[in-house]
């Protein structure tokens, strides 16, 4: 009985937050565009969760594909790299297909091992050695961040219902909510308190106050709802509360550094008010593997 109740409670809380945000943004056009996008994203997530693991897998495969496309459109690649780029795109459905088949041990190897070996091999076909290492590293890093790392979020819905009080769906909602609120808390604390910048050359708006305040608030949230949604003991929940906020911060900062290197502010304009898909999943690429592996180590027999 706990599973449907906790999931409904999470949906209710998200709905209240969306309604409150919509009323607060009526007179602010830029925030209003953000809220419309949040409503669409929430509706898509609910529809995917209603279809169970297959729906979530398809949704995250699409997210990974779009994020990878944005990354590779920004990254400096050569015309001769096209076969390797096509292979990278093809490995997105392969990776999620293996996940859907339930072959977790194989999924762990597809991208980190075979993708790592195949992509440089394909690059050899063009016979060029200039920028070879740069091309291989760029494509591999993009594929790992947007597909393998993000894929850990989708993998949570395959957690058996008896291993988490809120089930796999509840685990995914928990991850998405705390990751998103971590960004929100850091932004609010930074705006309200201000103070010294952390990395002004990479992300000039990020301050120590925002980072530490977001860390404290997100950590408190994890301590409050983590045991309910994950079923983890206090030790793993405290570990998650300590590690997840800085992981999300580093993910955001890493993608900011990449975009600055490419000379752009946003990865694309795909999501009005938010930028691109890559801009929305930068923190998730770092928090999803962390959350999954802490849960898998301490609570799961399947993984």
Secondary structure, DSSP 8 states (H G I E B T S, - for coil): -HHHHHHHHHHHHHHHHHHHHHHHTTT-HHHHHHHHHHHHHHHHHHHHHHT-HHHHHHHHHHHHHHHHHHHHHHS---GGGHHHHHHHHHHHHHHHHHHHTT-HHHHHHIIIIIIHHHHHHHHGGG---TTHHHHHHHHHHHHIIIIIIHHHHHHGGGS-GGGSTTHHHHHHHHHHHHHHHHHHHHHHHHHHH---BS-TTT-TT-BHHHHHHHHHHHHHHHHHHHHHHH---HHHHHHHHHHHHHHHHHHHHHHHHHHHHHT-SSS-SSBTTTB-HHHHHTTHHHHHHHHHHHHHHHH-S--
